[in-house]
Amino acid sequence: MAPRVLISDKLSAAAVQIFADRGVDADFLPDIGKDKARLQEIIGGYDGLAIRSATKVTEKLIGAAGRLKVIGRAGIGVDNVDIKAATSRGIIVMNTPFGNAITTAEHALSMMMAAIRQIPAADASTQAGKWEKSKFIGRELTGKTLGLIGCGNIGSIVADRALGLKMKVIAYDPFLTPERAISLGVEKVELETLLARADVISLHTPLTDKTRNIINDETLAAMKPGAVLINCARGGLADEMAVRAALDSGKLGAAAFDVFVEEPAETNPLFGAPNFVATPHLGASTLEAQENVALQVAEQMCDYLLHGAVTNALNMPSISAEEAPKLAPFVRLAEQLGLFAGQLTESGIETVRLEYAGAVAELKTEALTAAALTGLLTPLLQTVNMVSAPALAAERGLSVEELRRGKRGAYETYIRLTVVTERQERSVAGTVFADGKPRIIQVKGINMEAELGAHMLYITNEDKPGFIGHLGTELGSAGVNIATFNLGRSAPGQDAICLVEVDGEVPPDVMARLQAVSHVKQVKALRF
């Protein structure tokens, strides 16, 4: 029986035809995504669900989708999909991460020009018959400094276009290497420098714990008087109340937002502010972008439903059915090694080196490298997957090296991940035991054996008596239970590493007290 796909949002006729041409039975019901009750009634009869942003794929809807195998989002954002619930039900969530980059970049530039020349206000005034020519004195972009917070796929396109406008471009992006910055023609700077120098600041970073409210009272105060702020990336990157206050006071010369914390934004603190331009999340709304992502998602869903090929999946690695039994545990290991290193890396990465020793060197190491990069980039980008990770790494100028070798040392097979940054080099190695579970076997040259849990504490310290007891007392007093405890040291009395699995998050005050211990060098909470 042919697979059945429900298209619950508007997709182009060409995209719908792809399903028919590939032998997939597709029902095109573009308005049903807005009818939650009806959608829940019928979803149980489908193997695939193709959506845009209107359909909300909630845990309740997923619970009613008894045979659903794949959700395809035509576009990059998946805020309307409960990925955790889909994963727990074995449903693959796909998106199309590269189909609307040019469109979004062009919209950011359009908003920049609209704000700096006060075009919306001038248009409204002129059409009202006022002809207030002296009221709308603008500024030139030529010679001005554009500061990009985030210089990945979209940010680099904005940089290229801005250079064509004869602007100077500076960028803050922890994953942008100096070499990549040179190739783009931009100057890599720290955030403090960008805030102080930029005439126009444009946001092009995902919304993560690190980037949420990156524009706030403090960063606004550090900007040049009269700076212009553009956000066509994600609502929540800027504190909207703080931006409103900066516009009212004149600290910000203008701002233009395409995205908001609450959408649809029927009311917002920024509405009505002086020199503020707003659009209703139009970043990806061009005919070309809408067509591209629709065609891509149709092809990806057909490939999976008919052949089991996984492309641009957000919640599983891209591994074929034939490769899965051997590769899957090592893919998990590689991703955990990357995630381990990524959470400890705080400066720009220059090189990622992967060493495959023993039996794992005979496997499809390209998939393993993609998995390692996925883990490495996840703390910053979150939605990165095995398909997009290599491209995202390349965009940031990361040099990725692979080394295959025969069995060496005490373990039959292992993977070693080394991250070289502007400041240091750090390596972590792991293997897969007979039970199929990944294990850490070495960190920074110090041997240890540790299984990674959901909540981990990573502590580096000088090997001195009493530390273990002190750590246990602190955690116990805070009601934090220790699940596993793993130690390693370079030599007695020298560098030591402690990896502790705990049953929940460690309170910030406990983390601060541990960090304050004289012989403790670093305390870091890790999540897996």
N, C-alpha and C positions, 0 to 999 in steps of 0.2 A: 504494500500500500504506500502511495506517495506521501511524503511528509506534508503536514498542513501548517501554514503560517498565517497568522492574523496581522494585518497592517492596520494599526489603530490610530495612526496620525497621517497627515498628508505627505505622501511620497509621489514623486513624478511618475507619469505613465511609463516612462522608459524603465524605471526601477521595478515597477510592478510587473512589467513584461519579462524582466530577467528571471523572475521566479517561474513564470509559465514556460519560458524557453528551456530552463534547466530541469523541468519535470517536477517542480514543487507546486502543490496546490495552495494558492494564496487567496485569501479573502480580503479585499480592500474595503475597509469600513473606516474612513478617515475621521469620522466624528465620534466614534464609540469610545475613544480614549477619554472623552470628557464625561461620559456616563459611567460612573464607577460601578453602580449596581449592575447594569447590563453587562459591562465588561467582565465582572466577576462571575456572572452566570454562564458565559460562553467560553471563558478562557480554558476550561478543562478539556476542550476538544482540540487543542492546538499543540504542535511541537515547537513552534517558534513564534516570537512576538517581535514585530518590527515597529519601532517608535521614533518619535522626535522628542520634544520637550513637554507636550501637552499631557501625555499619558503618565500617570503616577503609578509606578510599579511598587506597591507597598508590600509589606510582609503578609497582609491579609489577602491581597491578590495572588501572591506567590503560593500561599497556602491552598488556594482554590485551583491552581494550575497543575493538575495531577500528572500530565504527560509533557509539560513544557521542558524543553532541553536547552533552548538558547534564546536570549534576549538581545536584539540588535538595535543599538542606538545610532541613528543617523546624525552624527555630530560628536563632539568631544566630551561635553559635559554629561555626567551621569548622576547629577544630584537628585534626579527624579526616580532613581532605581535603588532599592534596598539591596545592595550588593551582598551584604552579610547574609541576609535571608535567602537570596538566590544561591549563594555558595553552599549553605547548609542543606539545600535541596538538590544540589548537584546540577544547578542550572548555570550555564556559561553566560557571562555578560560581555558583549563585544561593543566597541565603539569605533569611530573613524577619526583618529586623532589628528590627521594631517590634511583633511579636506577643506578646512576653512581658514587656514593660517593667513593667506594673502588678504582675504576679505576682512578679517578682524584687524590686521595691521593697517589696511587702508582706512578702516573706520576710525581707528585711533588718530591717524593723521588728519582726517576730516574734522574730528572733534577738536583737535589742537588748533586748526585754522579757524574753526567756527568760534572758539572761545577767545582767541587772541585778537580777532577782528570783530567780535561782538555781532556776528552775523544774524543769529536768531532774533536778538532784540532790535537790531537795525531793520530787519525785514518786517517785523511786526509794526514798528514805528512808521516805516515808509508806506506800508499798505494801509495804515490808518490815516494817511495824508498829512503827516506832520513834517516830513523833510528836515529832520534834526541832524544835519550833516556834522556840525561841530560837536555834537554829543557823543558820537561814536568814533573817536580817534583811537585807532588800533596800534599795533606794533608789528614790526617785521620779524620774520623767523630767521632771515639771513644773518649769519654771524652769532646767533643766539646758541646757548648750550642746552642740549637736550639730555636729560638724565633718565636712563632706563633702569628701573628696578625689575630685574629679570631680563636676560638676554638669550633666551632659547630660540625656538622655532619662530614664534611671532615677533619677539623682541628684535631678533636679528634682521627681520624684514623691515621693521620700522626704522632700524638704524640705517639700513641701506637707502631707503627712500629719503630719510632726513638728511643724509650726507649729500644726496642729490639736490636738496634745497639749500645747500651750503651752510648747514648747521654743524656745530661741533657736537659730537656724541660721546658721552661718558656712560659707563654702565656699572651697576652693582649686581653681581651674581656670583655666589660662592663657588659655582661649578664652571665658571668661565675662566679658562686659563689665559695667561698673558699672550701665548702664541695665537689662540683663537681670536682674542681681542684685536691683535694686530691685523689678522687676516680680514676681519670685519671692518677695520678702519675706526675702531672705537678705543677709548682709553678705559681700562679697568680701574675702578676706584672703590674705596670702602664707602659704606652708606653715609657716614658723617661728611665725607668729602663731597659726595654727590649732592646731599642736601644743601651744602653751603655754596656750591658752584652753579647748580642748574637753574636756568631761567624757566624751563618747562620740565616737569617730571611726569613720566608715563609709566604706569604699572603693567607689568607683563609676567606675573608670577602666579603659580597656583595658590589657592587658599589652603594653608596648612597651619598647624599650631605655631610655627615659627613666623609665618607671614601675616597672621590675623592681626588687624589693626596696626600694620607696620607704619601706616600714616596715622599719627595720633597727636595729642597736644605737644609732646616733646619733639617729635620729628618736624611738626609744622613750625614750631618756634625756631628750629635750626635752619629753615629754608630762607632763601633770599626774600626780602620784602617785594611783594608784587609777583611772586612766582605763580606759574600756572600748573594746575594738577589735572592729569587725565587718567581715568580708570575705565578701560574697556576689557578688563580681565575678569575679576570676580568681586561680587559684593562681599563686604567684610574685610577687604584689604585696608580700607580706610574707615576710621571712626567718623561716622557721618555727622554727629553733633560737634565734634572738634573741627571738622572741615567747615561746617556752617558758621561757627564762631570766627574762624579765620577769614572767611569771606565777608562777614559782617564788619569785622574790624579793619579790613583792608590788607591784612597780612598776606592773604592770597589775592593775587590780582584777578584770577578767574579759575574756574574749574569746570570740567565736563565729564559726566559720568554716563556710561551705558549700562551699568550694573549696580544693583542695590542689595542691601542686606535682606530685605523682604521684597519678594517679587510675586505677582505683579505689584508694583509700587504705586498704589492709589494715593497714598499720602507718604510723605517723607520729610525729615528735618531739612533737607537741602532744597526742597521745592520753594520757589519764591526768593531764594537768596540772590543777592546782587552778582551779576556777571557769572551766572551758573547756567550751563547748557545740559539738558537731559535728553536721552533717547531710550526707548523701551527695549533694551537688550537686542540691539540690531547688529551686533558685531559679526554674526555669521549670516546675516540676512541679505544675501545677493542671489540672483538666479544661478550664477555659476557655482557658488558654494553649496547651495541647497541641492543642486543636481549632482554634484560630485559625491557628497556624502551619502545621498540616497542610493546611487549606483554601487558605491563601495559596500554599504551594509547589505544590500541584496546579494552581491557576489559572495561576501563572507559567510552569510547565513546559509546560502546554498552549498558552499564548499563543506561546511560543517555537517549539515543535515544529510547530505548525499555521500560524503567521503570521510567524514570525521576529522577534517583538517581544521585546526583552530588558528584564527588570525585575529590580532588586536584584542585578545581576551584580557579582561581586567582581573579575573579571579582564577585563572589557571594558566600554566605555561603552555607554549605552543609545541606540543609533542605528538607525533603520529601514533596511531594505535599499535603499530608494530614496535616502535621504540619504547613505548611507555613502561613495560615491565622492568627493563634494565635501567632506563634513564631516570625514572621518576624519583627514586630515593636520592640520587646524586644531584638532581635538579633542586630538590628541597635543601640539600646540604649547601650547594653553591649559593642559593638565594639567602640562606641563613648567614653564611660567611659574609656576603655582601651587606646584608642588613646590619650585622655586627659591626663591620668596618664603617658603614655609612653613618651610624649613630654616634660614632666616636670621632668622625672627621669634621673639623670646623673651619678648615681653610681650603682654598682652591685646589682641586685634584689635577695633577699633571699626567700621571701614568697609573694605569691599573694593570698589574701583572698576575696572570693565572698560571700556576704550575700544576699539571696533571701527572701523577705518578702511579705506576702499576696498571691494574685493569681498567681504571677509569680513563686512562689515556687512549684506550682503544674505542671508546664510545664517541658519540657525536658531541664533541666538545664545544661546537658553536652554540648549541642549545644551552650547555652548562655556563658558558661565558655570558650569554644573554641573561640567564637566570641570576648570575652573580651581579651583573650590572643593574638588573631590576632591583635587587635588594639594596645595592649601594646607593641608587638614586631615589629610592622610595622615601627616605626621611624628608627630602626636599620636595619631590614632585608628587608623591602619593599614588597617582593613577598610572604610573609607568608600568609597562608590562614587557614580556619577553620579546615582543615584536618591536615595540617602540624604543626600548632601552638602548640598543646599539646606535640607532639614529640620533637619539637625544645625547648620548655620550659623544658621538662624532660632532654634533652641532656645538658642543661646548669645548671641543678641541682636546678631549681626553685621548691619550695614546693607550690603546689596549693591546697587550702582548700576551701571547699564549706560548707555553713551553710544555712539551710532552716528554716524559722520560719513563724508564722502566722502574721496577720496584726498588725503593731505597729506604733504609732505616727499619724500624720495628714494625711498620704497618704494611700490609699487602698493597694497599692503595690509599691515596689521599689527594685532596685538593688544597693548595696553598694560595691564598689571595693576598697580594701585596699592594698597598695603596701608597703612592708617592705624591706628596703635596708640596706646596711651596716651602713648608717649614720642616717636614719630617717624613720618615718612611715607616709604615706600620704593616705588619703581616699577621695573618691568622690562618691556621690550617685546621682541617677537619677530615673525618672519614665516616663511612657508613658501616655499622656493625652488622652482625648476622641477623639481628632483630629488625633490620631495615631502618633504624633510627639514626639520624645524623649525630655526630659527636664533635665537639671542639677538642683538638689534641695539642694545640700549641698556639700561644699568643705572644707576639713580640719575641720569639725565640725561647720562651719559657714553656716547658712541657707541662701539660695538665690534661685531664680528661673530664669533660663536662657535657651534659645534655642540656640544651637550651629550652627553658620554659617561657610562659607568657610574660612573666615579670622577672627580670634579672637585675642584680646589682653588680657592677663592674668596679673593682677597687684596685688601684695600684698603690703600693706602699713600700716602705723599708721594712725588711724582715726583722721585727723586734718582738720580744716576748710580751704577752698580754693583749695583743691586738684582737685575736679571735674572741677572747672573752669579752673585751670591750664592745666589739661588734654585736655579739649575741645579746649582751645586756641592753644595748640601745634598741635593737629590733624587738626584743621581748618586752621591754618597757612600753613600746609603742603599739604592742599588740600585733606585730607583724611576724607571721610564722615562717620559719625557714624550711623550705622543701628539700633542697639539696645544697651542699656546701663543697666547693672545689678550690683547691689551693695549688699554687706552683711558685717556684722561686728560682732565680738564677744561681744562687749560692747562699749558704747560711749568712744571715746578717745583711744581705744585699737586696736587689730588687725582687719584689714579690707581687703576684697577681691573685686576686680573690674573685671568683665568680659564684654568686649566691643566687639560687632561685628562691623567690619568696611568693607567698600566696596572694599578694595584693600590692598596691602601690605603697611605697615608703613615703611618709609625710615629709614635706619640705624641711621642717625644723630638724628632723632626724638626719636628713641628708646634710644639712648645714653643720650639725655637730660632728658628724663623721668626717666631713671635709676639713674641719678645724683641728683635727688631731694632728699633732706636729709631724709625725712621720708618714702621714697619708698624702699622696701626691694628687690623686684624682679619684672622685666618686661620681659614678654616672649610672642613672637608671636606664635600662634597656628594655624594649618591648619586642616580642616576637609573636 
